[in-house]
């Protein structure tokens, strides 16, 4: 009898318990940001920060040393008394391996909270615009879409749509782009970087279809995580249209070459400038990181989470 009464009470209570289930919040509208300064307001460990939305970043947050110190992220506990979970984010940039310290923090954006890995590199991320504390990758945003607006759209602009997906060798969001011959290359969007950069595997294919040659002495440019790598300029005699933009010149990371791709021709015949490492980190990885030098002509660049898509609104190619 008691069992029957208990069963009846549970049956009567079931609808009320179901009604108390938390209702998921409605989707957030697409986030519209100025392309030159895509900055959002957020909270990390209950404290306000300003973060630059970086289309080409990994799905993580990187803060500059000044922000890490201001937020006191080196403390062992947080305001709620919880112990901080720490670790090292290990990544190879060419032939340079780095281990960046991180802590798991409660991050709140637009009223939505989540536990996020926050990295504390030795130097401030180069993609962080002036006045921001660091950068955040696209997948960490609670919005289902993000648009960077660079200028008003013109009737002559063309929309190019490509499927966005995690990279094979990197967790940055990328898309595959076919070339007139050979296999496709991976393309990442980095509108906050001044110049486009390609691995040798990508540059060899670009040089093949665009009659490209190397020019100039080696230079060092920042690639990521505070690491600079030597590059040379690849100039294409036949510019290539990639996702609505025209590529004529890219920096090539020759010194990260591992001997698994054919080097582009050297216009100046300076063999001494082609000294390469024997243990490259980009063996067979045909990746092109498009920078502001080509993306700056676009009206807007948009990302949608599901189905994962990029839209580039750029001038119609001649």
Beta strands, then each sheet from edge to edge (+ up, - down):
strand 1: 31-34
strand 2: 39-44
strand 3: 47-54
strand 4: 61-63
strand 5: 86-93
strand 6: 96-109
strand 7: 112-119
strand 8: 134-137
strand 9: 145-149
strand 10: 157-163
strand 11: 165-166
strand 12: 173-177
strand 13: 185-189
strand 14: 197-198
strand 15: 212-224
strand 16: 227-242
strand 17: 245-252
strand 18: 265-266
strand 19: 287-290
strand 20: 300-304
strand 21: 309-315
sheet 1: 1+ 9+ 20- 21+ 10-
sheet 2: 5+ 6- 2+ 3- 8- 4+ 7+
sheet 3: 11+ 12- 13+ 19+ 14- 17- 16+ 15- 18-
end
